[in-house]
């Protein structure tokens, strides 16, 4: 295949997860493409008011993945973009059980519906570099063929492995359908709002003492570009999608102008408690392990097949910094709360070790 792929713009496209930021922007971008006749956004919850204008050209259907079978056939759908994944559990919405239900069971049901859709010719699935897991035995750089050395501890990483397994099964059953899997690095940029961006927006950033992992980021706009090309061009296979180059965690913290608070590795639970105390959101084991080991992927397959190179990791991060210059102030109370959260976490770990000895 020549760089840039072959032209394959579909007539009718279904996008899952349009009630969220990524899904809404992908659907809107596809709807603005004159080569595509209809874009149908699918999600059980209704999109928020902030997406009303963005989705004015997108038809919206409030169904879950288990109800898509008839829809795909009745609407003569040509392509499906599956973006309805949850990257961190939310206790207010069912916690880890609900997360797995949506990610794993939802994807399984969606692919079963795709298998029965006679006109379908393209499926694009959001994945993550979390598929590689993290361990002390990892290579310096992951390629698409690299197998994880250990099963990820975090729920999202385990879900991604299951999801990609279902896609491999789908490819065997429907070899006539172009199936594209995009392993995205963590999103960042001026508009991205994720657990990671909230982590770097806060005044105090917990890190692991003695660890300075290498990180890669992907600018949100470049993620949109790759997703768009995956629909209007034919790119079968699995691709790492990340900004070239790396930043160490310490470099990222300094660029963001934040205060680094190193914690002992046995006190990782304290780091998580610190994050929650300071309002970072749902920082979980996937993110904690990333900040211990880091992860760097090779993107040469993407560049060759798509004829597109995302902006560098450093450039993507700098765009995020420019958009969030300043941020919250570090008050004495917040620093005291951070210190107590870290100490409490370390005490919990030590107590558990004594009980188990």
Beta strands, then each sheet from edge to edge (+ up, - down):
strand 1: 6-7
strand 2: 12-16
strand 3: 38-42
strand 4: 59-61
strand 5: 79-82
strand 6: 122-128
strand 7: 178-184
strand 8: 186-188
strand 9: 204-208
strand 10: 214-215
strand 11: 217-219
strand 12: 233-234
strand 13: 237-241
strand 14: 247-248
strand 15: 259-263
sheet 1: 1+ 12-
sheet 2: 4+ 3+ 2+ 5+ 6+ 7+ 13+
sheet 3: 8+ 11+
sheet 4: 9+ 15+
sheet 5: 10+ 14-
end
